[in-house]
Amino acid sequence: MNVITVFAVAFGLAMDAFAVSVCNGVIAKEAKVGYAFKLALFFGLFQAVMPVAGWFIGIEAYRFISEIDHWIAFGLLSLIGAKMIFSSTKMKLDEREKGLIGIYVLLALSVATSIDALVVGFSLPLLDVSIKTVALIIGGVTFSLSFLGVFIGNRLGHFFENKIEAIGGLVLIGIGIKILVEHL
């Protein structure tokens, strides 16, 4: 997997956190740098740690699935992408009504938006990549997009928040197809 593909995966994985950040920017009366930083830090850290956890699980399973690894990577990325597209069609009214989120909600959102990164991490040993590099890129991209998402949401409102998550889902499905085609 080359660096461009890693950035594409990171971009796709960051879309959940970005959409939640945009939503928080929409509900925040005044987007402050500290609030945006806290949100981005949580989302970025969880997105960086989860693929590492998935990688450790995946490295143990590699010897059993090495002949079908490309199908597994395609399936996992496609499922995650489809889930993101499906969830992008749901209105997130409950999140809009609460105002600024507290630490426990932020932790729950950080876990929820990074589950897909755990699953992607499971397939990384199959692709022979440096887990440190991938984790740093995924965390950095998620941090950056989440930070910006708060301010974008605050300025632009609800105009495109659900579309962003759908685009991330399409990117992950496209990467899954690319992996499958490269191995066939």
Secondary structure by P-SEA (a helix, b strand, c coil): ccaaaaaaaaaaaaaaaaaaaaaaaaacccccaaaaaaaaaaaaaaaaaaaaaaaaaaaaaccccccaaaaaaaaaaaaaaaaaaaaaaccaaaaaacccccaaaaaaaaaaaaaaaaaaaaacccccccaaaaaaaaaaaaaaaaaaaaaaaaccccccaaaaaaaaaaaaaaaaaaaaaaac
